[in-house]
Amino acid sequence: MNRLVLALLGMALCALPVHADELLGSYSAYIGRADLYNSRGMRLTKPWEVLRQDRANVHKFGIRQKGDEDDDFFDSIENRAALEYMVAQGEISREATRAIMKGGATVTVEIYGRNGRGTYVNVLVSRD
């Protein structure tokens, strides 16, 4: 009888929902000309590179455009690399890609994850 109870308890625990990712933070930023070039002056070619450069500009280089907000998550180089990876591995529309790569767009980035570690981002893009 105890084995049956333990087996049922084990199956019940396996059926419990996995903890969903939680919102770790968010920010809005204006993608300006400085965000379209890396620190060596080379034009970036991918939207995830531009988003990472925007955060490096804010946190490392002190370069900001009107509309750039602070965030606590991407102040580390490791998390900025994670941002690039999460965007590159996710889905992004052609329209959003064009808007980011042209500059003059505002992005809102929501960071989701568990235990302080980002697992994915939602990027909303609007043209001004």
C-alpha positions as CSV (number, residue, x, y, z in Angstrom):
1,M,0.0,0.0,0.0
2,N,2.8,2.4,0.8
3,R,4.4,1.9,-2.6
4,L,1.1,2.8,-4.3
5,V,0.8,6.0,-2.3
6,L,4.4,6.9,-3.0
7,A,3.9,6.1,-6.8
8,L,0.8,8.3,-6.9
9,L,2.5,11.1,-5.0
10,G,5.5,10.9,-7.4
11,M,3.2,11.1,-10.4
12,A,1.3,14.1,-8.8
13,L,4.6,15.9,-8.2
14,C,5.6,15.4,-11.8
15,A,2.3,16.8,-13.0
16,L,2.8,20.0,-11.1
17,P,3.3,23.0,-13.4
18,V,6.9,24.1,-13.9
19,H,7.5,27.6,-12.6
20,A,6.9,30.0,-15.4
21,D,9.4,32.6,-16.3
22,E,8.9,35.9,-14.6
23,L,9.4,39.4,-15.8
24,L,12.9,40.3,-14.6
25,G,12.9,43.9,-16.0
26,S,12.1,46.1,-18.9
27,Y,13.4,49.2,-20.6
28,S,12.7,51.5,-23.5
29,A,15.4,52.9,-25.8
30,Y,15.6,55.1,-28.8
31,I,17.8,53.5,-31.5
32,G,20.0,56.4,-32.7
33,R,22.9,56.7,-35.1
34,A,25.5,55.8,-32.4
35,D,23.7,52.5,-31.8
36,L,24.1,51.4,-35.4
37,Y,28.0,51.3,-35.1
38,N,30.2,49.2,-32.9
39,S,32.9,50.8,-30.7
40,R,35.4,50.4,-33.6
41,G,33.2,52.4,-35.9
42,M,32.0,49.5,-38.1
43,R,28.4,49.5,-39.2
44,L,26.4,46.7,-37.5
45,T,24.5,44.3,-39.7
46,K,22.1,42.5,-37.4
47,P,19.3,43.8,-35.2
48,W,20.6,41.9,-32.1
49,E,24.0,43.6,-32.6
50,V,22.3,47.0,-32.5
51,L,20.3,46.2,-29.4
52,R,23.4,45.0,-27.6
53,Q,25.3,48.1,-28.8
54,D,22.5,50.3,-27.4
55,R,22.9,48.7,-24.0
56,A,26.7,49.0,-24.2
57,N,26.4,52.6,-25.1
58,V,24.2,53.3,-22.1
59,H,26.1,51.2,-19.5
60,K,29.7,51.2,-20.7
61,F,30.2,54.3,-22.9
62,G,27.7,56.7,-21.4
63,I,26.2,57.4,-24.8
64,R,22.5,58.1,-24.6
65,Q,19.8,59.3,-26.9
66,K,16.6,61.0,-25.7
67,G,14.3,58.2,-24.7
68,D,17.0,55.8,-23.5
69,E,16.0,54.3,-20.1
70,D,18.3,52.6,-17.6
71,D,17.9,49.0,-16.7
72,D,19.6,46.9,-14.1
73,F,19.9,43.7,-16.1
74,F,22.1,44.7,-19.0
75,D,24.7,46.6,-17.0
76,S,26.9,43.4,-17.2
77,I,28.8,42.4,-20.3
78,E,27.6,38.8,-19.8
79,N,23.9,39.8,-19.8
80,R,24.5,42.0,-22.9
81,A,25.9,38.9,-24.6
82,A,22.9,37.0,-23.5
83,L,20.6,39.7,-24.9
84,E,22.3,39.3,-28.3
85,Y,21.9,35.5,-28.1
86,M,18.2,35.7,-27.0
87,V,17.3,38.0,-29.8
88,A,19.3,36.1,-32.4
89,Q,17.7,32.8,-31.4
90,G,14.2,34.2,-31.2
91,E,11.9,35.5,-33.8
92,I,11.9,39.0,-35.3
93,S,9.8,40.3,-38.1
94,R,11.3,41.9,-41.2
95,E,9.5,45.2,-40.3
96,A,11.1,45.2,-36.9
97,T,14.5,44.3,-38.3
98,R,14.2,47.2,-40.9
99,A,13.1,49.7,-38.2
100,I,16.0,48.8,-35.9
101,M,18.6,48.7,-38.6
102,K,17.5,52.1,-40.1
103,G,17.6,53.7,-36.6
104,G,15.0,56.3,-35.4
105,A,12.9,53.5,-33.8
106,T,11.9,53.1,-30.2
107,V,12.2,49.7,-28.7
108,T,10.7,48.3,-25.5
109,V,12.5,45.2,-24.2
110,E,11.0,42.9,-21.6
111,I,13.4,40.4,-20.0
112,Y,12.0,37.1,-18.8
113,G,13.7,34.4,-16.9
114,R,14.2,32.5,-13.6
115,N,16.4,33.1,-10.6
116,G,17.8,36.3,-12.0
117,R,18.9,34.6,-15.3
118,G,17.3,35.8,-18.6
119,T,15.9,33.1,-20.8
120,Y,14.1,35.2,-23.4
121,V,13.2,38.8,-24.3
122,N,10.2,40.4,-26.0
123,V,11.1,43.3,-28.2
124,L,8.4,45.7,-29.3
125,V,9.4,48.2,-32.0
126,S,7.8,51.4,-33.0
127,R,8.8,54.1,-35.5
128,D,8.7,57.8,-34.4
